[in-house]
Amino acid sequence: MRMCDLREKEVINCRDCKRLGYVSDIEFDICTGCITHIIVPGPCKIFGILGREHEYVISSCNIKQIGADIILVDVDIEKCLVKCD
């Protein structure tokens, strides 16, 4: 699977069945080449005009299934929401 394939998949949280968005980036271990985290843009600021302040950083161990159209994850939203650099 290529990065461009991941970007087309919608991320859904299994805990509350909420849509988190689409994968925007990945983090990987340089030594092993394995994906360690997927990054999904967080909620918009005021009406989406001012951009985003946070993003969801989801560990690969929290990914439950990757399907044709969606990626199912099982995460606590507050724990994976981090401030953008």
VOROTI-169177 format. One record per residue (C-alpha): residue in one letter; x, y, z; residue number from 0. Coordinates in steps of 0.25 Angstrom, whole numbers, plus 5000, padded with zeros to 4 digits. Layout:
<atoms>
<atom A,<X,Y,Z>,NUM>
...
</atoms>
This chain:
<atoms>
<atom M,<5000,5000,5000>,0>
<atom R,<5005,5014,4996>,1>
<atom M,<5004,5027,5004>,2>
<atom C,<4994,5032,4993>,3>
<atom D,<4985,5020,4996>,4>
<atom L,<4985,5024,5011>,5>
<atom R,<4981,5038,5008>,6>
<atom E,<4969,5034,5001>,7>
<atom K,<4963,5026,5013>,8>
<atom E,<4954,5032,5024>,9>
<atom V,<4958,5029,5038>,10>
<atom I,<4947,5025,5047>,11>
<atom N,<4948,5023,5063>,12>
<atom C,<4941,5010,5067>,13>
<atom R,<4938,5015,5081>,14>
<atom D,<4928,5025,5077>,15>
<atom C,<4927,5023,5062>,16>
<atom K,<4931,5037,5059>,17>
<atom R,<4938,5042,5047>,18>
<atom L,<4952,5047,5050>,19>
<atom G,<4956,5051,5035>,20>
<atom Y,<4966,5046,5025>,21>
<atom V,<4980,5043,5027>,22>
<atom S,<4989,5055,5024>,23>
<atom D,<5003,5049,5028>,24>
<atom I,<5010,5037,5034>,25>
<atom E,<5022,5035,5044>,26>
<atom F,<5031,5023,5042>,27>
<atom D,<5043,5017,5049>,28>
<atom I,<5055,5020,5040>,29>
<atom C,<5062,5007,5045>,30>
<atom T,<5051,4997,5042>,31>
<atom G,<5043,5005,5032>,32>
<atom C,<5030,5002,5039>,33>
<atom I,<5019,5012,5041>,34>
<atom T,<5018,5016,5055>,35>
<atom H,<5007,5027,5055>,36>
<atom I,<4997,5032,5045>,37>
<atom I,<4993,5047,5046>,38>
<atom V,<4979,5053,5043>,39>
<atom P,<4976,5068,5043>,40>
<atom G,<4968,5072,5056>,41>
<atom P,<4955,5080,5057>,42>
<atom C,<4955,5093,5050>,43>
<atom K,<4955,5106,5058>,44>
<atom I,<4944,5117,5056>,45>
<atom F,<4936,5112,5044>,46>
<atom G,<4948,5106,5037>,47>
<atom I,<4953,5119,5033>,48>
<atom L,<4965,5120,5043>,49>
<atom G,<4971,5106,5040>,50>
<atom R,<4974,5096,5050>,51>
<atom E,<4981,5096,5063>,52>
<atom H,<4981,5082,5067>,53>
<atom E,<4983,5068,5060>,54>
<atom Y,<4980,5054,5063>,55>
<atom V,<4993,5046,5065>,56>
<atom I,<4989,5031,5065>,57>
<atom S,<4998,5020,5068>,58>
<atom S,<4999,5008,5058>,59>
<atom C,<4995,4999,5070>,60>
<atom N,<4982,5006,5071>,61>
<atom I,<4978,5003,5056>,62>
<atom K,<4968,4991,5056>,63>
<atom Q,<4966,4989,5042>,64>
<atom I,<4969,4996,5028>,65>
<atom G,<4958,4994,5018>,66>
<atom A,<4956,4998,5004>,67>
<atom D,<4950,5012,5008>,68>
<atom I,<4952,5014,5023>,69>
<atom I,<4962,5011,5034>,70>
<atom L,<4956,5007,5047>,71>
<atom V,<4963,5012,5060>,72>
<atom D,<4960,5010,5074>,73>
<atom V,<4966,5022,5082>,74>
<atom D,<4962,5032,5093>,75>
<atom I,<4961,5045,5085>,76>
<atom E,<4966,5054,5097>,77>
<atom K,<4979,5045,5098>,78>
<atom C,<4982,5045,5083>,79>
<atom L,<4979,5060,5080>,80>
<atom V,<4992,5068,5080>,81>
<atom K,<4995,5083,5077>,82>
<atom C,<5001,5085,5063>,83>
<atom D,<5016,5089,5062>,84>
</atoms>
